[in-house]
Amino acid sequence: MLHWKLFPLFLFVILVALININASNFKTNSSMSQTDTLKTYLALGDSYTIGQSVNADENYPAQTVFILKSQSINFHSPEIIATTGWTTADLQNATSKHKFAFTKYDIVTLLIGVNNQYQGRSESEYKIQFKELLQKAIQLAGNISSHVIVLSIPDYSVVPFAQNSDTALIAREINLFNIINKEISASYKVNYINVTDESRKAATDKSLITHDDLHYSGKEYAIWAKMLAEVIRNLK
């Protein structure tokens, strides 16, 4: 039987033990809630973003989320605002009307401009509209510039669709548009990924092109996704 003089000490020991158990549970639950919280990803663009002519799970936003999940970085399914044929003006119009699923996003990507080049839109127009789109992307990323990632415009001059066109001119104009988006990206201190050089490998590797002879395959998008996932994984 516990001596009555030792009873206060006994109660103190029990109380300390209970406090430690609760503290341990709190830490475990807090850690779990952080692990279980899904991050958000908004992808802005055109046919390259939706993955024209490939399955929905093969576009680069979907493959990026899959790669990150395999590394225990969990995202909601990417929210995509993109349509084949869109120029910067089209994307601006769409974002002004879109009902976003979240008030801000952990990651926002932007890939736009190939249709500006294809339709013969001016570089000066592209410069103005791309800058405005990038500002919108930063706002949607909670004004954290480093969480916005711009992808360069791929070079479709190498695909069969363009072989009856002036491919040298297409490549040259794509380069000029990419100079613009890269300079603006640098001025706003966002991340920038060059997928243009990678896209040109389709000149000798037809497995990187879909059956429509214009857009890129899931295999090519997997390469972009790997590049994108690496940038996201290293963000602070």
N, C-alpha and C positions, 0 to 999 in steps of 0.2 A: 504493500500500500504506500502511495506517495505521501511523504511527510508534509504536513500543512505549511511548514516554512519554505519548502521547495516549490510549492504550488504556483506562486507568481512567476518564478523562473521558468517553470514548465509552460505556462501560458505564453510567456514571451517567446520561447523557442517555437511553439506552435504557430504563433502570429507571424514570425519572421518566415517560417516555411511556407505559409499560405501566401504571403506577399511575393516571395520568389517564384512560386508556381504561377501566380497570376501574371507576373511580369514576363515570365517565359512564354506563357500563352499569348500575351499581347504581342510580343515580338514575332512569334510564329504567324499569328493572324495578320499582322501588318505586312510581313514579308510575302505572305501568300497573296494578299490583296494587290500588292505591287506587281507580282508575277502574273496574276490573272488579268490585270487590266489590259484590254486590247488597244493598241495604238491605231491611229487613223491615217489614211493615205488618200490624197486627192490627186488624180492624174488628169492634166489638161493637154489637149492636143488635137490630132486629126486621125487619119487612117492608120498611121503607125502606132498610135496609142491604143486604139480599140483592137488592133490586130486584124485588119481586113483580110478575109480569106483563110483565117486560121480559127481553131476552136477558142472559145472564150478563156479557157484556162491556159492558153498558149501565148497570149499577148504578154508584153513585158511587165506591165503592172502586176498581173496575176502571178507570173513566174517569180517576180521579186518577192512578193508576199510569201510564196511557198518556200523559197530559199531561206528567208528570215525565220519562218516558223520552224524549219529544221534546225535552226541555231537558237531556238528558244526565245525568239523575238516575235511576239504574236501581234498580228494586225487584224482588224476587220477586213472584209473583202474590199479591195480598192474601189473608191467612188470615181467613176470615169466620166468626164465631160469631153467628148470627142466624136467627130463624125467624118467619114470619108469626104474629101473635097474641101474641108474648111480652110479658110485663110485666117489670118490674125483678126480681121474684122468680124468674121463669122464666130470665132471663139469669144471675142469680146461681147457680141450680142447674146450668145448663149449663156455666158457667165452672169450677165446682167439680169437674166430672167430665171436662172436656175434656183431651185429650192434646195439649198445645201443640207445634207444630213447632219452636219455638225457646225458649230459656230467657228471652230478653228480646227486645224489638222496638224498632226505631228510631222507629216511629210507632204510636200506638194511638189509635183514634177511638171515641167512644161517643155513640150516639144512641138513647135509650130513654125511653119514657113515654107514648106515645100510647095504648097498650092499658091502662095504668093509668087514664087518663082515660075511655076507652071502656067499661071494665068497672066504672066507678064506685069504683075504689080510692081510698083516702083520700090527701090531700096529706101527712099526717104519715108514713104508711107509705112513700110515694114518697121523701120527704126522707131517711129513714133508709137505705133500700135504694139510692137513687142515690148517696149518700155512700159507702157500702160498695163499690159498683161502681166508683166513681171511684178509691177507694183501691187497688182491685185493678188497675185500668188503669195507675195510676202505677207500681205494683210491676212490672207486665209491661213497662213502658217503662224498666226499669232504674233506677227511682226518679228519673227526670228529668221533672219535672212539665211542663216546657215542650214535651215531645215527646208529650204527651197533648192531644187536641183533641176538645172536646165540640161536637156539633151540636145546635141547638135542635130542639124537636119541631115538625114541620110542622102546619099548620092544615087538617085535612080538612073543615072546615065549608063550604069553598068548592066541594067536588067534588059531582057529581050524586048520589052515594051518600047524602049527608047531607041532601038537600033536603027530605025529609019529617020531619026531626028539628028540634030547637030549635038552629038554627045559631048563634044569638047566645050561647047557653049553652055550646056546644062551644068557640067561639072564646074565650070568657071563661075557661073552665077550662084550655084549652091555655095561655093567657097566664099563669095562676097556676102551672101546673106548670113553665113556662119561667122564671118568676121564681125558683123554687126551684133548678132546675139551674144557672141562671146565677150565683146567689149562692154556691152550693157550689163551682162551678168557680172563681170569683174567689178564694175562701178558700184553695183549693189551688194557685192560680197556674198553672192550665192554660189553654190557648188555648180560645177560645169563638167559634163561628161562628153567626150568626143566619141560619138558612135559612127561618124562619117567614114573614118578610115576603115573601121570594121565592116561597114556596109559595102565598101568597094571590093571586098573579097568575093562578093557574089559574081564578079566578072569571071572568075575561074572555078567557083564552087556553086553549081546550080542547086544544090540541096539547101542553100540559104534563101531560095526564092520559092514562092508558092506557085500553085498551078495557074494563077492568073497572069504569070509572067511580069508582074509589076511589083507586088508587095513582098515583104520578107516572110520567111517561114518561122515556125516555132523554134527551130534550131537557132536561127539568127537572134530571135528575141531572147532566147535563153542566155546568149552571150551578153546582151545588153543588161538583162536582169542581174546577172552575176556582177557586172560592173556597178550597177545601181545599188545592189544589196551591200556591197563592200563599203560604199560611201555612207549609206544609212547606218550600218553597223558601227562605224567609227565616229558617228556624231556624238557630241557631248550633250 
